Amino acid sequence: MKERYEVWENFVKEDLPSGRQAICKYCGMSYKCGAKKNGTSVLWAHISRCRKYPFNTPKDSKQSMLSFKSAKVLSGGTSGLTYHKFDAGSIRKALSFMVIVDELPFKFVEGIDSRHFCGVMEPRFNVPSRITVAKDCFETYLTEKRKLKGVLKSSNDTAIGYMRRKINGWKTGVLKGRFLHMRCVAHIVNLVVSNGLKTVNESVQRVRPAVRFIKQSPARLQRFKKCVLDEKINTKKGLCLNVPTRWNSTYLMLNAAIKLEDAFKRYYEEDPHYVVDLNEKDDLVSSDDMDMCLMACRMKEKYEKYWGDPEKINLLIFIAVVLDPRYKLDYVEWMITGIYHPIVSSKLVDNVKEALNALYEEYRVSSINDVNREEVYSNAKVELEKYLEEDTAEDIDEFDILSWWKFNCSKFPTVGRISHDVLAVRVSTVASESAVSTGAGF
């Protein structure tokens, strides 16, 4: 009811011989306004199209309005003369921004006070419903998410490049930051396997909603166990819901689902609310040689991205093995030859040797002083060669590599300094078990 009376702020009532008239304050147009015969809809219609009404601009007009307000409110600018143009889309974005930043409930926009405020501030703006505002907020989220992805897309390379420049500027880097970026091995392995699992994604998408539906309710789970007994399925395996970031849990889920397939079918018949899209003509999980081939190709593609190119691999992974007295360089050469193509393995072995010698030379030169300069130069590569030519240590479970180097650092001082720094580099940001295990404690 309050909205009807607001229109009179723009009209003046006058009693004329022809009856009471409502005269527009801006253009002088008059309308009949009898209390019982005439309503306010005509007055509202006039205000919406009155060209002299200060808050109106023609719909097809591109003209902007001058406004005394700060053009840079967020940056602390002072008030000044700027231009303003009515744009309902921009107002809706600003409204969603306010709801997000101030953590307001969506129903806030449907309140009488907020609608009154918006009507006074901008009569031409039609305040949206809370459902529309919720959609606008979600659209804002998606927009900001895309922007953030664009910023973070090359964040690793950008950050590493910045750190490398800073460290080199301080003249404290080793080999000019050549091995500064160590990629997380556990993360890469997870990416490789997850990429391969996309081949059987259809099976996962069938099974996971079914398992989740049953495990959501104790009553459903009890009914499913009864289906297992009725089908006389002799297995101790229960339903297992996978964790998408831990790929071995996906295997456990599918393995259990295969053995309980008949129980799933019986449960489908007994529970009318159980809905899952399964192809009745095929088995629950199916694979053939072509599927396995496609899976291997996907995994190899991801593997090649990080570890396939000898020029992109951080060679500290191999140098760390060389610094393990149980294996040394011969083992690394044998391992690389068995994994990679002969051309790639030959290139990679040469790169490892070159990096090892360059690293040794860097540490050797940094340890030179005026007292022992001649002695160090005379034993330039004798120490590294001596370490590599010595017999390997016994490979036992109790072997402690750090204790070994602590005992032999006086014998190989330069190589010991290298091992002190290289073996401290974490090859993974998480324990390997926590990347793949679903057991307790991870």
N, C-alpha and C positions, 0 to 999 in steps of 0.2 A: 504493500500500500504506500510505503514511503516513496517508492520510485515515481508514482504518479505526480506527486507534489513537486518534485525537483524541477519539472519542466517550467513551472511558474517563475523560476529565477530568471528566465529569459523573456518573459512577457509581462505586460502591464494590463490590468483589467480597467476598462472604461465603460460607463453606461451611456449608450447612445440611443437616439430615437428608435433605431431599428432593433435595439436590444443590447445586452451586455456583449462587449467585444474584447478579445485578447489581442493586443497589439505587440508585435515583435519589437524588442528593444534595439535591434540592429538594422533591420531593413524597413520597419514600419508596416509590414503586412499585417492585416487584421483578420481574425476568425471569430465566429460565434462561439460563445463559451457558456451557454446556459447550463445551470447546475444539473438539471434533470434531462435535458435534451441532447446536450453535446458532451462528448468525452474529451480525453487528452491525446488520443492517438493522432489526431490531425496536427496538433501542436508538436508532438514528437517528430512526425514526418517532416514538418516544416523546418525544424531545427537541423535535422540530418542533411537537408539540402540547401539551407540558407547560405548564400555565398558570402554574406557579411558576418556570419558567425565566426569568431576568431579561431575556433578550433576545427573548422572545416576547411578542407581543400578538395577540389574536384577529384573524382576517382581516377580520371585519365590525366591529371595534372602531374608534372614532374617538378613543380616548383617547391622549393624548400622554404621553411620558416626560420626567421632569426630567433635566437633564444639566448638569454643571458644565463649561461651556465658554464661550468668548467669543461673544457675540451679534453683534459687529461686528469680526470678525477683520481684514478688509481696512482698516478705518479706525483700527486700533490700539487698539481697546477692551480693557479689562481683563476677565479671566475673571469670570464670574458665573453665577448660576443661571438657566438658560433651559429651554425645552421642546424635545423632540425626538420626531419621529414617523417611523417607517420608511416610506420612499417610494423604491421601486426606480427610478422615472423620474428623480427628482432625483439619485440616485446615478449613474445613467448619464450625465446631463448633466454632473455634476461630473467624471466619468471622462474624457469627451470634452474637457472644458475643460483638464484636466491634460495630456492627450495633445497638444493644440494648443499650449498655452502653453510646455510643456517640450520641444516638438518630439520627442516620443517616437515610435518606430515602432509601427504598429498591432499587430504581433505581441507587443508588450510585455505585453498583457493575457493572453496565453496562456502566459506563463512560469510555471513551477512556483512560484517565489518570490512573484510578484505574486498568484497565485490563493490561495496559502497566507495571505498577508497579508490579503487581502479576506475570506477565510473566518474568520480570527480576529477581525478588526475587526467584521464584520457577517455572521454565518453565514446569515442569511436571504437575502442578496443573491446571486443567480446571476450570476457573472461572464460577460459576453457574449463572443462570439468576436471576432476581429479584423475580420471583415467587418461585424458589427453595429456595432462601434466606429467603423469607417470611415464607415458610413452616419450614425451619430450626429454625427460631426464635420462631415460635409457638411451635415446639417440645421442644425447650429449656424452654419455659414457662411452658409446661406441666411437664417436668422433675423437674424443681424447685418447682412447685406447689406440686408434690408428696413428695418431700423432706420436704417441709414446713409442710405438713399435718402430716408427720411422727414425726416431731419435736413437733408440737402443740398437737398431739394426747393425750399426757399425761401432757400437760403443766399445767393444773389446779392442778392436783395432785402433780406435781413437785414443783410448786410455793408455794402451801399450805404447803407441807412438809418442804420446805426451810424456810418459814416464821415461822412455828411452832418451828423448831429447833432454829432459831434465838431468838424468843420471850422467849422460855423456857431457853435459855442460859442467857438472860437478867434477868430471874426470875421475869418477869412482866406478864406472861400469867395467865389466869384463867382456872383452871382444866387442866393445861398443854396443852392448845390450843384445847381442846376437841370439842368445838363448833365454831372453827375459820372459817370454810368454810360454808357460807350460800349461797345456790344455788338460782338463780333468779326464783321466782315463776312464773312471767309472761312468762319467756322463757320456763319453763317446760310445762306450760299450752299450749303454742303455739306449742311445740313439740308434745304433746299428741294429740291435734286436727289435726295438720298437718299429723300426722301418720295415723289417722283415715280417713282423706280425700283422702289418696292414694287409697282407695277402689273405689271411684268414680272418679279417676283420668282420666279415659277415657272420661267421660262427660266433665270434665274441659278442657281437651285437644281438644275436639271438639269445645266447645263454645268460649273459649278465643281467638283463631286465627280469628274466624268469627267476634267477637265483635271488636277486634283490627283493622281488615281490614276495617270495616265500619267507625270506629271513626277516622281513619287516615286522612280522606278527608272530608271537609264540603260538597262537592258535593255528595259523597256517603251517608253521613248521611242524607242529604235532600232527596235523592232518597229512602232511607230506611223508612223515615217518611211517604213518599207518599205510600209506600207498606203497612204500618200500617193502613193508612186511607182507602186504597183500600180493605184491608181485613176486615175492620170495626171492628178492635180490640179496645175495650173500656177499655183503661188503661192509667193511667198517668205516669206509670213507663217508664223510658228511658233506653237506653243501659248503662250498668255499667261494666267497665273493672276492674277485681279484682287485688289486690296487693298480690303477693304470700306470703308475710310475715304477712299478716293480714287476718286470715281465715274467718272472718265474711264478708269481701268484696267478697269472693268466693260465699258465700250463696246469697248475694244480686245479683251477676252476674247471677247465675243459676236461681234464682227466677224470675228475669226479662226476661231471655231468654225463660223460659217455656211459659210465657204469650205471648211472641212475636214469637213463633215458626212458625206460619203461615206466618208471615211477612218475616222471614228468607227464607222460601221456595219460596215465590214470588220473593224475591230479587235475589235468585239463578237463576231464570228463566230470569230475566231482565238484569242482569249484567254479561256479558260473562267472565269478569276477576275475578269474585268471585269464589274462589276455596276453598272448605272446605270438609274434608273427614267425611261424616256423613253416618251412616247406615240407609238406607231408610226403612228398615223393622221394626226398633225399634223407640220408641219415643226419643226425644232429651235427656231427662234424665229419667232413669228408675232405680228402686230399688225394691227389694223384701226382705223378711225376711232373706234370706241367706246373702244378701249384708249387711244388717244392723248388722247381727251377726258378719260378718267378720270385719266390721268397728269397732264394739265395742271391738273385740278381739285385733285389732291393737292398739287401744287407751289404752286398759288395759295393754297391753304389755309395752308400753312406760311409763305408769303411774307406773307400778310395778318397773320399772328400777330405778326410782328416789324416790318414796314414798311408795312402797309396802313392803320393808324390814325394820322392826323396827330398825335394827342395822345400817342402812345407813341414816336414816332420821335425820336431824339436829333438835334436840329436842327444840331448842330455839323458833321454830314456835309455839309449844304448851305452853312453859313456858311464852311466851309473852301474850298469852290468859289468863293464870293463873294470871298474874300480872295486868290484866284488872279487876278492882273491880266490873264490871257488870256481870262477868262470873265466874272467879276463877276455882278451880280444879274440882268441881262437873260437871260443864258444859263441860270441856275438856274430862272427863271420859265418859259422855253421848255421846258426839260427836264421840269419837274414837270407842265406842261400836257399834254405828249405822253405821259406815263406814266400819270397818274391820271385818274379820272373828273372831269368838270368841277366838280362840287360839292366833291369831295375836294381837287382841285388848287387851287381858290380858297381853301379853308380853309388848306391847307398853305402857300401863298404868303404869305398874311396872317401865319401863324405865324412864317415865316422872317423877314419884314420886322420884325415885332414883336420877335423875339429878337435880331436884328441891332442894332436901335435900343437895346434894353435893355442889351445887352452893351456897346455904345459908350458909353452913358450911365454905366454902372458904372465903366468904365475912365477916362472923362473926369473924373468926380467924384473918383475916387481920386487923380488927378494934381494936383488943385487944392491950392494952398497960399496963404498970405497974400500972397505976392509977386505971383503972376500970376492971382489969383482973377478980377478984372474982365476980364482979357484972355481967359481961358478961357470965361467965361460969354458974352462977346460973340461968340465964335466957336463957339457951342454945337454945332451940327450942320453947320457949314460944311465941316469937314474930311472927314467921312464922305460928304457929298453931292458934294464936289469929287472924291473918289476914285472914286465910282461914275459920275460924269459924264465923267470923262476917257476918252479912247480906250483900248481894250484893247491889251495888249502883243501883239507878233507871236508866233504859236504856232509855234515851231520846235522841233526835236528837242533842240537844245542849250540850251533855255531852263532857267535855274536860278532857281526862285522864291525861294529863300533869299537868293541874291545880289541879286535885284531888290529885296527888302525891305530888305536891308542898305544898299543905295544910296539908297532912297527913304524910309527911316524918319525922316529929318529933315524931309521934306516932309509926311508923314502920321504924326506922332509917336504919337497915340492909336491909330489903326488899326494902326500898326506894332507897338505893344505887344500888341494883340489877336492879330495874326497870329503874333507870337512865341510866344504861349501855345497858340493853337488849332492851328497847324500842327505843334506838338510832340506832339499827341495821336495815339496810334497807332490807326488805324481797324481794324487786324487784329493779332492776337497772333502770327500767322505770315505768312510771305511767301505771296502768292497762289499762286505756282507750287507751293509745297510742299503746299498744300491739295488740289491736283488733279493734280499731275504725278507720274509714276512714273519719271522720268529720274534719272540718277545725280546725286548731290550734294544730294538733298533727303531 
